[in-house]
Amino acid sequence: MVMDSNREPKREWGFTVGDSISTPAGMSGRRIGAPPKKVAEAAAGKNLGDLQASEGNGKRLGTLVAGVGTSIGLLIVAVALTALAGVLGGRVTVWACLAYVAAVVWLLGTFWAMTDPAVATYLFANGLVQCRNRSMWTVTWTEIDELVLWTSGGHILRHYVVTFDGTRFAVPYISKDLGHRLRQIVAEHGRPIRETENPSKDGLPR
C-alpha cells in the first residue's frame, strides 16, 4: 500500500482508512454533474439525501464526436501535406504518412473506447446509486455488508460493493479522492474493507 504522508493512518477493520492507493491512468472517473431523473427518483425512494459527488467515464456521444472529429482533423492535415509533398519534397511525404496513420489509430481507439459500458456513480449523504448501461443499483450505507478492493501493483483497479442480501456490483471509473471518500464512509459505518487480486475467484463481477 502507498500511504498518504499528510494523513495520520487510522487502522479499522484491518484496513487503513488513511490509505491512498493510486488509480491507473484511464481508469479514473470524471465529474458528470446532476443525476438524471431516474437516479434522483431512486435516491429519493431510499431517502439518500443530498448529492455529494458524481463521477463516471463520461458521455459516450461526446467521446464519439470528439474522437471522430479529431480523426477528421488529422485526415485533413494528411491530405494537405500530401498536396504539398509534390512541391516541398520527400520529408513532407513522411509527415503526411504519419498523419494518415495517426488518423486511423485515433479512430480505432475511439471505437475501442466505445466498447466500455457507460458507468456513473452518484454519492449521496446516506448511500449511493451506481449505473452501468441500463442497470442501476441503489443502496444505503447501512445495507452494505463489505467493500472489496481489486488491487494490483499498488493500484486499486476497482471497488466492489457487497450488500447484506448478497447483491454485488462494481464501482469503476472513480477518482482517487472519491474512492478514498467511499472507503472512509464504509469504514465509519463499521463495515469491513478487504482486498483481492482475483475478483472472479471471490465471485465478483468484472
Secondary structure, 3 states (H helix, E strand, C coil): CCECCCCCCCEECCEECCECCCCCCCCCCEECCCCCHHHHHHHHHCCCCCEEEEEECCCHHHHHHHHHHHHHHHHHHHHHHHHHHHHHCHHHHHHHHHHHHHHHHHHHHHHHHCCCCCEEEEEECCEEEEEECCEEEEEEHHHEEEEEEEEECCEEEEEEEEECCCCEEEECCCCHHHHHHHHHHHHHCCCCEEEECCCCCCCCCC
